[in-house]
Every structure is written in C-alpha cells, then in structure tokens.
Amino acid sequence: MREQYRSEGFTEDTLDADPIQQFAHWFRQIAAGGMVYEPNAMVVSTATPDGRPSSRTVLLKKYDDRGFVFFTNYASRKGRELAANPYVSLLFPWHPLARQVIITGTAARVAREETVAYFRTRPHGSQLGAWASEQSTVIGSRQELIDRYEELAARYPEGEHIPAPPEWGGIRVVPETIEFWQGHENRLHDRLRYVREGEGWRVERLSP
C-alpha cells in the first residue's frame, strides 16, 4: 500500500518562534477540522534502564510552557519505567492531514495538588475505574475487574466524593526537541525540529 501525500507548504518562515505555540496552532486546526478521532491521543514510548522499549496510546490532558501532561497509575509499566528512566518520546499521528508531531524530553510527576484538581474533573465512572484497575498487573478475568468496579460503585454512589488514588497521578513531559512533520508527494516531506538551547529554541530542518 502506498499513498501520495498532497499537503500545503510548510517552511521555516511559517513557524512560530515558540514551539508550544506552533503545537497549539496545529492542534487547533486538527481539533476544529473533525478529521481525527481524539486528536489528543498520543503514543507514549518509554524504556527500561537497559534500553527495552514499550509504547502505548495515552490521552494528552494539558499542555503549556512547562510541558505536556498525561495521567496514569504510577505503578503501571510506563510509570515504573519512567521512574527508573525519565527519557520519553511522544508521537501525535495525525494521518488524515499527513502530519506528525514528535516530542522527546524528560518526564516527572506533577504536584499532588494538580493531580487531585484534575481527578475531580473526571466523570464518576472514570474515577471509579482508576481505583478498580491495578494497571498493567496480570488479572484472572474481566469479571474480576467488573466485580471490583461494582464494589466501588456501591461504596461511592454518584455524587459521593471519591479521593484520588495514591498511586495515580500526572506525568509532565518537559520537551527537549519538538519535531513538526508534514507529508508531501514523492516522500519529500518537511521535517522542522525545534531543539532547546538554554532558555530558547533553535530550529533545524531534517531530511525526510
């Protein structure tokens, strides 16, 4: 299978000086166009200290000048790997517009207050789900998970305050590089990468 990408031009003179603002521009375009299901879905890649990688799709919940934030169980595989090796990669695969954003950086837990504030905004069922699932652990059957959930639903009916699980919280990825990839015909893609230099950013063009 092979596709020819036909896309608008993407050159250095169209870039925002700030990569977070450039990300915001592309993200707003993607979200407003309705062409991508869950445009905040990103592939998070981590690795063990000896270099064994793993990847999974996670939802971006916040981004600003400090970095890109998602939430997880800290005892999950990605949580354990990030605790041992903070280097991480994020990939936004916006295929319908022949675009990708690839971010590399380091990960750290957000403040507990930030986690609790976000947890309160989650739907009741999602709050229960965070307690019901010991993420990444082996489980005997789906029924075990359903039973845990129903037990919690009985303990915390709709409207009841549910505390944030102690091992659940936010991860902020502080970017070191942010690459904007725009596909074109004949595989002559545009790849413009911001590289952090002190308090600023340098832009470089990569061969496709």
N, C-alpha and C positions, 0 to 999 in steps of 0.2 A: 504494500500500500504506500502511495506517495501523493503528497499534496503540494501544490504551488501556493505559497503564501502571497497574497496581494494586500499590501498594507500601506498606510500613509508613511511619509518620510519621517525619520527620527534622527536628528542631528544635534551636535553639541550646542548650537545656537538656540535650540528649542528647550533646553534643560533649565530647570530651576537651579539656583545656586545651592539650595538646601535639598538633600536627597529625601528628607521626610516630606517636604512639600511636594516634591516630584512624585513620591509614592501616593500622597493624598490626591494629587491630580489624576493619576491613572486609576486609583481605587474608586474615586467618584465617577469617572467615566464608565468603569466596569459595572458598578452598582446601579447607576442610572439606566444603563442600556438594557438590563434584564437578560443578557445573553449567557450569563454564568450563574449556575446554581450555587448559592453560598459563596460569593466572591471572597469572603474572609477565610475560606478553607485554605490551609497551607500544609505542605509536607514538612514535618519537623524531623531532621536527621541528627542523631546523636551517635556516640561511640564510647565503647569501654576504654579504660586507660591503655589497653593493649591493642586498640585500633579496630575492634569488631563493631561494625556499624549496624544501626537499625533505624527504620523510618516508619512514620505513621502520619495520618492526616489529623490535624487539630484545627480548631477554630480560633482565629485571632479575635481577641476581645477588646483590645485597646492599643493605640499607638500614639506616640508623641515624641518630643525631642529626646526623651530618655530612652526610648526603645519600643519594642514590640512585645505585647503581653498575651499570654495564654494561661489557662488554669488546668491543673491536673492533680492527681494523687501523687504526693512526693515519694510514696513507696512503689509506684509503678516502675516499669522498666526504664522509661525515659527519665523519670525523676531520680532513680538510682544512678543512671549513667551520667546525668548532668551534675549530680553531687560529686561524682568521682572524676569527671572530666567535663569542664564547663563549656568546651568549644561546641558550637552548634551551627546548623545551617537551616534556613527557612526557604521554602520554594512556593511561590504562588503561581500555579499553572493555569493561566487564563487563555486556554486554547482557542476559543471562538474568535478572539481578536489577535491571535498569533502573538501573544505576549507572555512573558515570564518576568518575575522579579525574584532574584536570588540574593539572599542575605546571609552573610557569615558574621559571627560575633561570639560573645560570651554570655552565658546565662547566669542569673542569680535570682533567688527568691524575692518576691515583693514583700513590703512590710505587711505584718499581720493585719493591720487596720485596713489596708487596701483589699486584702483577701476577704475579710468579713463584710466590707461595704459591698463588694461585688456579689458575694454569696447571697446577700439579702435581695438582690435584684433577680435572682434566678427563679423560674417557676417552681411551685411547690413540689411537683414531681421530680424535677431535676435536683432539688435539694435532697429529697429522699434517696434518689439514685446515687448521689455522691457518698452517702452513708452505706448504702446497700452493697456497693461493689468494692471489693478489695482488689483494685485494678491491677491487672497483669498476673494475679495469682491463679493457680490451677483450681478449677471448680468442677464438682462431680456432674452437675446437670444444670440446665436452665431453670428447672423447678426450684433448686436451692436458692438461686438469685431471686426468683419471684417470691419465694417464702420470706426471704429477708426483707424484701421491699414491702410486702403486705404487713409484716410485723411492725415495721417502722411507720407505715401509714396509719396503723391502729394507735400507735403511741403518739404520733404527731399528726392529728387530723388537720384538714385545711384550715388555715388561719392561725394555727399554733406556731409559736416561734421555734425554729429549728436552728441550733447553733452550727457554725461551720465546723466540719470535721477537722481535728487537729493535724492530720497528715494530708490535708487537701489545701491547695493554695495556688497562688500565681507565680509564674516564671516570667521574668523580663529578659529579653534578649537585647543586649546593647550591641549595635552593629559596628563592625569594623570595615566591612565592604557592603555595598548595595549595588547590584547589577540590574540594569533595565535592558531586557532582551526583546527586540521587535523583529518578527519574522518577515522575510521578503522572498521574492521569486529567486529561483536558481540558488537557493541556500546562501544568498548574500545578505545575511541578517545583520542588523545593527545591534551591537553589544556595547553599552556605555556603562562603565563601572565607576562609582564613587569609592574612593579609598580614604579612610580617616587619616589626617595628618595633624596631630596636636588638637587644637580646638576647631580646625577647619576640615575641608574635604578637597581632594584632588580628583579630577575626572580623567579617565583614560579609556581609549577605545580598544576593544579586543577583536581579533579576527574571529569570524563566525565558525 
